[in-house]
């Protein structure tokens, strides 16, 4: 089990800290207030190799494994959860789906542009009436010779507006049939494929979230990833890896909130001593530090299994579930330590607090994670 960072991980962490200090931290509150999705930042992250962390060098990526990947996500998220979320969605969902299930021609065609950051990727599974119940999706794809015609709406899609390419899961069989859905890759712009409204969110406001709308969207069979009917099974495997990245996102936000609270507690004087001199505050910091260490171990355990090609369904769900829940707890305690200042936008605690909640919802709610874990342990 990893307890110290490798040389590559240390290099990635330092690179992100230096990049973030110059290109993210000075602007993050402006992006948050305006809900601006800073596309140019992701282009620069692509130049650093962070938009294709898991993509082999043969396709223009960095060729790293999951341990390096989660280090990158957590370090970015420590600065701004919105940027961390978008980097995670791009890498593990859209790019990851093509990497895992695309044929050689598809990988050569799409991965280099995604890995370089030239293209931003989106991934469409969730629908307005089928959140956790993805098997009953209503977006359908009807075959017409060598083409498929797609109709339906996806929602809560990261980069739904600004993406240059999207992987969309549509029903090609009966509702509820796990082998009745297929994954299509749709480059943009594409006739019949557009975005809907942009969500006005509590947190993660610089990470764009919109609807995707398909209206008689005609795509060639060559855009199918894998076989017809494999889309749902593929998606569950993609989410296994994606949940590790959400654990990393959660860990980064938790670390950011903890460090902000720790520094403030050392500086803030009350009754002629710093806040850290009070047991009530020092015990909060002790709990936060312990939870972060435990979440880190769960995350790296899942990442290690993923790198070794082993099944990670249980471990990724455990890492995501625990890390996201303690992220919310730690962000809450950070606001408490800041007191009244924690309720203002002049200090960082309130943003960590708002961003944290998404971690218990996105890529499978905490309730879904417990369902997955219980099924695995009761096998």
C-alpha positions, 0 to 999 in steps of 0.5 A, a space after each residue: 500500500 502506497 504511503 509516500 509519493 513516488 518521484 513522478 507523483 512528487 513532480 506532478 504535485 509540484 508542477 500543479 502547485 506552481 501552475 495553479 498559483 499562477 493560472 488558477 488561484 488568482 481567478 477562481 472566485 471570479 470564475 465561481 461568481 460568473 460560472 465561467 468555464 475557463 477553456 484556456 486553462 484546460 488548453 494549458 493543462 493539456 500542454 502539461 500532459 494533464 488532459 491525457 494522463 492515462 493515455 499512452 504516449 502512442 496516442 499523444 498522452 502522458 502514459 501514466 497510471 492511476 496513482 499518478 492520475 489521482 495525485 493530479 486530480 487531488 492536487 488540482 482540487 486542493 486549489 479549485 474543485 471545479 477545475 479538478 472535476 472538469 479534468 476528472 470528467 474529461 480524463 476518466 469518462 469521455 477519454 477513458 471510455 474511448 481508451 478502454 473500448 475504442 478500436 485502433 482507428 477510433 483511438 488514433 482518430 480521437 485520443 490525440 486531440 483529447 490528450 493534448 487538450 485541443 478538444 474537450 470531452 463530454 460523456 452522456 449517460 444521465 437523463 432527466 428522469 433516469 439518474 441512478 436508474 440509468 438502465 431505463 434511459 429514454 434516449 434511443 438509437 434506431 438503426 437506418 442502414 449503416 447509420 443510427 438516428 438518435 433522439 433524447 435528452 441527457 442532463 447534468 453533463 459536464 462540458 455539454 456546451 463547450 465540448 468538442 466531442 461526446 460519448 453518448 449512451 443510447 438505448 438500442 434494445 428494450 428498456 431495462 435490458 443491460 445489454 440493450 444500450 450502445 455507446 456512440 462517439 459524436 464529434 461536434 458540431 453535428 447536425 441534430 446534436 446541441 446543448 440545452 440550458 446551463 445549470 445554475 449550481 450551488 458549487 463547482 460553478 466553474 465546471 460547466 454543466 448543461 443538457 445535451 439534446 439529440 434531435 434526429 441526430 444521424 451518426 454512422 455505425 463507425 462511431 460505435 464503441 465496441 459492440 452494439 448493446 455493450 454500452 451500459 456494461 462499458 459505462 459501469 466499467 468506466 464508472 469503476 475508474 471514474 469513482 476513483 477520480 471522484 475520491 481524488 476530487 473529494 480528497 483534494 477538496 478536503 485537504 484544501 479545506 483542512 489546510 485553510 482551517 489549520 492555517 487560520 486556527 494558528 493565526 487567529 487569536 482569541 482569549 490571548 491565544 491561537 485557536 489551536 490552543 483550544 482543545 475543541 479546535 485541536 480535536 477538530 483538526 485531529 479528526 480532519 487529519 485522520 479522515 484525510 489519511 484514511 481516505 487517501 489510503 482507500 483511494 491509493 488502494 483502488 488506484 493500485 488495483 486499477 493499475 494492476 488490471 484487477 477488479 476495482 468495483 468494490 474498492 472504487 465504491 468504498 474510496 468514493 463513498 468514504 472520501 466524498 462523505 468525509 469531504 463534506 464533514 471536513 468542509 463543514 468543520 472548516 467553516 466552523 473553525 473560521 466562524 463568522 468569516 467562514 460564512 463570507 466569500 473573503 475566505 476560502 472555507 465557504 467555497 470548499 463547503 459549497 463544492 464538497 457536496 457534489 462529491 456525494 452525488 456525482 458519478 453515483 450517489 453515496 446511496 448507490 455506492 453502499 448498494 454496490 459495496 453491499 452487493 460485492 461483500 455479500 457475493 
